[in-house]
């Protein structure tokens, strides 16, 4: 039984593994991450390579290369201590392996180092990490997905000739539409690897806790910079504020993670499912939202009418 259970689990995960490998980003990343290993170990490729080994064997690592690989392993282990998802673990391995490969290739031959660096740049420009496309109950705030019309004096909506509302106005209109609804909104950017890693976690939370009184939303601050400016979420490539989760109650921000210290720097915080549930009191918010939603769903009882729609007063 101890052998059968892991085999069944492996067979169960085969379809997901095949879909994962079918995405070009991961196989190409794995190829770049193991490029030096292939060049150094495969006999047709390693013949004629320079080596500092005493026996002169070009198809084996010398002591300096082993030292660099051991240092790489130590860095990956340290970085993966804070990783939550499998994608984060694999992303760290790929990233630091490419850095180590570049160092090893430049040490071996500057021409090979330049070639490898060029391949990495082309890969970064042409092959992006796959975005999360699974099930979710999330509202994406944008100037296209938020349908808002401001009533005019005559009661009609804004005509087509009126200028479009800015994303900030559309955003605030949605938050103020029903003050009883609590919103948990993620400020994200598609280019951020941390946001991509957090996407399946946030989607899973929305599936578990979304209800009529508790909504989940996302806004792309990389695209809508006026929203990021208003809520003071930095979109710098070196920022530690992406992703940012903000809790809105009654249309007003009540808390956010990560917090910002007095110097304007983000306080380190791990975006795990357990941390989000605990810090934002999701269980309590969910129960409170369900209790508030019951009176609205039931509504006032209407007097029963006749089958033909005629009431006693009409009669």
C-alpha positions as CSV (number, residue, x, y, z in Angstrom):
1,X,0.0,0.0,0.0
2,X,2.9,2.3,0.7
3,X,4.1,1.9,-2.9
4,X,0.6,1.9,-4.5
5,X,-0.5,5.3,-3.0
6,X,2.4,7.4,-4.5
7,X,2.0,5.6,-7.9
8,X,-1.7,6.5,-7.9
9,X,-1.0,10.1,-6.9
10,X,1.6,10.3,-9.8
11,X,-0.9,8.9,-12.3
12,X,-3.5,11.3,-11.1
13,X,-1.1,14.3,-11.6
14,X,0.0,13.2,-15.1
15,X,-2.7,15.3,-17.0
16,X,-1.7,18.4,-15.1
17,X,2.0,17.7,-15.6
18,X,1.4,17.3,-19.3
19,X,-0.4,20.6,-19.5
20,X,2.4,22.3,-17.5
21,X,5.1,20.9,-19.8
22,X,3.1,21.9,-22.9
23,X,3.6,25.6,-22.1
24,X,6.8,26.7,-23.9
25,X,8.0,28.9,-21.1
26,X,8.9,26.0,-18.7
27,X,10.7,23.6,-21.2
28,X,12.7,26.5,-22.6
29,X,13.6,27.7,-19.1
30,X,14.7,24.2,-18.1
31,X,16.8,24.0,-21.2
32,X,18.5,27.3,-20.5
33,X,19.0,26.4,-16.8
34,X,20.8,23.2,-17.7
35,X,22.7,24.5,-20.8
36,X,26.1,24.4,-19.1
37,X,25.5,20.9,-17.7
38,X,24.6,19.6,-21.2
39,X,27.6,21.4,-22.8
40,X,30.0,20.1,-20.2
41,X,28.7,16.5,-19.8
42,X,27.5,15.4,-23.3
43,X,30.6,13.9,-25.1
44,X,29.9,15.3,-28.6
45,X,29.6,18.8,-27.1
46,X,32.3,18.8,-24.4
47,X,35.1,17.7,-26.7
48,X,37.7,20.4,-27.1
49,X,36.4,22.6,-24.2
50,X,39.1,24.0,-21.9
51,X,39.4,22.5,-18.5
52,X,41.5,23.1,-15.4
53,X,41.3,19.5,-14.2
54,X,44.6,17.8,-13.5
55,X,43.7,14.9,-15.8
56,X,42.6,17.3,-18.5
57,X,39.2,15.6,-18.9
58,X,37.0,18.2,-20.7
59,X,33.8,16.3,-20.0
60,X,33.8,16.8,-16.2
61,X,33.6,19.8,-13.8
62,X,36.7,21.3,-12.4
63,X,37.0,22.4,-8.8
64,X,35.9,26.1,-9.5
65,X,32.8,25.0,-11.4
66,X,31.8,22.7,-8.5
67,X,32.3,25.6,-6.1
68,X,30.0,27.8,-8.2
69,X,27.3,25.1,-8.4
70,X,27.5,24.5,-4.6
71,X,27.1,28.3,-4.0
72,X,24.1,28.3,-6.4
73,X,22.5,25.5,-4.4
74,X,22.9,27.4,-1.2
75,X,21.3,30.5,-2.6
76,X,18.3,28.6,-4.0
77,X,17.7,26.9,-0.7
78,X,17.7,30.2,1.1
79,X,15.4,31.8,-1.4
80,X,13.0,28.9,-1.4
81,X,12.4,29.1,2.3
82,X,9.9,31.9,1.7
83,X,8.4,30.4,-1.4
84,X,4.7,29.3,-1.1
85,X,3.7,27.7,-4.5
86,X,5.4,25.2,-6.7
87,X,5.7,27.9,-9.4
88,X,7.8,30.1,-7.0
89,X,10.1,27.2,-6.2
90,X,10.7,26.4,-9.8
91,X,11.0,30.1,-10.7
92,X,13.8,30.6,-8.2
93,X,15.6,27.5,-9.5
94,X,15.4,28.7,-13.1
95,X,16.4,32.3,-12.3
96,X,19.5,31.5,-10.3
97,X,20.5,28.6,-12.5
98,X,20.6,31.0,-15.5
99,X,22.8,33.4,-13.5
100,X,25.2,30.6,-12.7
101,X,25.1,29.4,-16.3
102,X,26.1,32.9,-17.5
103,X,29.0,33.0,-15.0
104,X,30.2,29.6,-16.0
105,X,30.0,30.2,-19.8
106,X,31.8,33.5,-19.5
107,X,34.5,31.8,-17.4
108,X,34.8,29.1,-20.0
109,X,34.8,31.3,-23.1
110,X,33.7,34.9,-23.5
111,X,32.1,34.1,-26.8
112,X,30.0,31.4,-25.3
113,X,29.1,33.7,-22.5
114,X,27.9,36.4,-24.9
115,X,25.9,33.8,-26.9
116,X,24.2,32.5,-23.8
117,X,23.4,36.0,-22.6
118,X,21.9,36.9,-25.9
119,X,19.7,33.7,-25.8
120,X,18.5,34.7,-22.3
121,X,17.6,38.2,-23.4
122,X,15.7,36.9,-26.5
123,X,13.9,34.4,-24.2
124,X,12.8,37.1,-21.8
125,X,11.6,39.4,-24.6
126,X,9.6,36.7,-26.5
127,X,8.5,34.1,-23.9
128,X,6.4,35.3,-20.9
129,X,5.4,33.2,-17.9
130,X,1.9,31.8,-18.4
131,X,-0.8,33.7,-16.5
132,X,-3.3,31.9,-14.2
133,X,-6.4,30.9,-16.2
134,X,-8.3,28.8,-13.7
135,X,-11.7,29.3,-12.0
136,X,-12.2,32.4,-9.9
137,X,-14.9,34.8,-8.6
138,X,-13.0,38.0,-9.1
139,X,-14.1,41.4,-10.6
140,X,-11.4,42.9,-12.8
141,X,-11.6,46.7,-12.5
142,X,-10.9,48.6,-15.8
143,X,-12.4,51.2,-18.0
144,X,-14.1,48.5,-20.1
145,X,-15.3,46.0,-17.5
146,X,-16.9,48.6,-15.2
147,X,-20.2,49.8,-16.7
148,X,-21.1,53.2,-15.2
149,X,-23.4,55.9,-16.3
150,X,-24.0,59.2,-14.5
151,X,-27.6,60.3,-14.5
152,X,-28.3,63.7,-16.0
153,X,-30.8,66.3,-14.8
154,X,-33.5,64.8,-17.0
155,X,-32.9,61.3,-15.5
156,X,-31.2,59.8,-18.6
157,X,-27.7,58.5,-18.7
158,X,-24.7,60.2,-20.2
159,X,-24.8,60.4,-23.9
160,X,-22.1,58.9,-26.2
161,X,-20.7,62.4,-26.9
162,X,-19.7,62.9,-23.2
163,X,-16.0,62.2,-22.4
164,X,-15.3,58.8,-20.8
165,X,-14.8,58.6,-17.1
166,X,-11.3,58.0,-15.8
167,X,-10.5,54.6,-14.2
168,X,-10.3,56.3,-10.8
169,X,-13.9,57.5,-11.1
170,X,-15.1,54.2,-12.4
171,X,-13.3,52.4,-9.6
172,X,-14.8,54.6,-6.9
173,X,-18.2,54.3,-8.4
174,X,-18.1,50.6,-8.2
175,X,-16.9,50.6,-4.6
176,X,-19.6,53.1,-3.6
177,X,-22.4,51.3,-5.4
178,X,-23.4,49.4,-2.2
179,X,-21.8,50.5,1.0
180,X,-22.7,47.2,2.7
181,X,-20.5,45.2,0.4
182,X,-16.9,44.5,1.6
183,X,-14.2,44.4,-1.1
184,X,-10.8,42.7,-1.0
185,X,-8.9,44.1,-3.9
186,X,-5.5,43.0,-5.2
187,X,-3.3,45.6,-6.9
188,X,-1.2,43.7,-9.3
189,X,1.0,44.0,-12.5
190,X,1.3,41.3,-15.1
191,X,5.0,41.6,-15.3
192,X,5.5,40.9,-11.6
193,X,6.5,37.3,-10.8
194,X,5.2,37.7,-7.3
195,X,1.7,38.7,-8.6
196,X,1.7,35.7,-11.0
197,X,2.6,33.3,-8.1
198,X,-0.1,34.8,-5.9
199,X,-2.8,34.6,-8.6
200,X,-3.9,31.0,-8.0
201,X,-4.0,31.6,-4.2
202,X,-6.2,34.7,-4.6
203,X,-8.4,32.8,-7.0
204,X,-8.8,29.9,-4.6
205,X,-9.8,32.4,-1.8
206,X,-12.4,34.0,-4.0
207,X,-13.9,30.5,-4.7
208,X,-14.1,29.8,-1.0
209,X,-15.3,33.2,0.5
210,X,-17.0,35.1,-2.3
211,X,-20.7,36.0,-1.5
212,X,-23.2,38.8,-2.1
213,X,-21.7,40.8,0.8
214,X,-18.0,40.0,0.3
215,X,-16.5,40.5,-3.1
216,X,-13.0,40.0,-4.5
217,X,-11.5,42.4,-7.1
218,X,-8.2,43.0,-9.0
219,X,-6.9,46.1,-10.7
220,X,-3.8,46.3,-12.9
221,X,-1.8,49.2,-11.6
222,X,0.8,48.6,-14.2
223,X,-1.8,49.8,-16.7
224,X,-3.9,52.2,-14.6
225,X,-1.2,54.3,-13.0
226,X,-3.7,56.9,-11.7
227,X,-5.2,54.2,-9.5
228,X,-1.8,53.3,-8.2
229,X,-0.9,56.9,-7.5
230,X,-4.2,57.5,-5.6
231,X,-3.6,54.5,-3.3
232,X,0.1,54.9,-3.1
233,X,1.1,51.6,-4.6
234,X,4.5,51.7,-6.2
235,X,4.9,50.1,-9.6
236,X,8.7,50.4,-9.8
237,X,10.5,47.3,-11.1
238,X,12.3,47.1,-7.7
239,X,9.2,47.6,-5.6
240,X,8.2,45.3,-2.8
241,X,4.5,46.5,-2.9
242,X,3.3,44.1,-5.6
243,X,1.0,42.5,-5.0
244,X,-0.8,44.7,-2.5
245,X,-4.1,43.6,-0.9
246,X,-6.5,46.3,0.4
247,X,-9.7,45.8,2.4
248,X,-12.5,48.2,1.5
249,X,-15.4,48.5,3.9
250,X,-18.1,51.1,3.1
251,X,-16.1,52.2,0.1
252,X,-13.1,53.2,2.4
253,X,-9.8,51.5,2.9
254,X,-9.5,49.9,6.3
255,X,-6.3,47.8,6.0
256,X,-3.7,46.7,3.6
257,X,-0.9,44.2,3.2
258,X,2.0,44.7,2.9
259,X,2.1,47.7,5.3
260,X,4.2,50.7,4.6
261,X,6.6,52.0,7.2
262,X,7.4,55.6,8.0
263,X,10.1,55.7,5.4
264,X,7.7,54.6,2.7
265,X,9.1,51.1,2.4
266,X,7.0,47.9,2.3
267,X,7.1,45.8,5.4
268,X,8.0,42.2,4.5
269,X,4.9,40.0,4.4
270,X,4.3,36.5,3.0
271,X,1.4,36.1,0.6
272,X,0.2,32.7,1.7
273,X,-3.4,31.6,1.9
274,X,-3.1,31.1,5.7
275,X,-1.7,34.6,6.2
276,X,-4.5,36.3,4.1
277,X,-7.2,34.4,6.0
278,X,-5.7,35.3,9.4
279,X,-4.8,38.9,8.7
280,X,-8.0,39.9,7.0
281,X,-10.3,37.8,9.2
282,X,-11.9,36.2,6.2
283,X,-13.9,33.7,8.2
284,X,-15.4,36.4,10.3
285,X,-16.0,38.7,7.3
286,X,-17.7,35.8,5.4
287,X,-20.1,35.0,8.3
288,X,-20.9,38.7,8.8
289,X,-21.5,39.2,5.0
290,X,-23.8,36.2,4.8
291,X,-25.9,37.5,7.8
292,X,-26.2,40.9,6.1
293,X,-27.1,39.4,2.8
294,X,-30.1,37.3,4.2
295,X,-32.5,40.3,4.7
296,X,-31.6,41.7,1.3
297,X,-32.2,38.3,-0.4
298,X,-35.5,37.7,1.4
299,X,-36.9,41.3,0.9
300,X,-40.3,42.6,1.9
301,X,-43.2,40.3,1.3
302,X,-45.6,41.5,-1.4
303,X,-49.3,41.0,-1.0
304,X,-50.5,38.0,-3.0
305,X,-52.3,39.0,-6.2
306,X,-54.9,37.3,-8.2
307,X,-53.9,34.9,-11.0
308,X,-54.9,37.5,-13.6
309,X,-52.9,40.2,-11.9
310,X,-56.0,42.0,-10.5
311,X,-56.0,43.0,-6.8
312,X,-59.0,43.5,-4.5
313,X,-58.6,47.3,-4.8
314,X,-58.9,47.1,-8.6
315,X,-62.0,45.0,-8.3
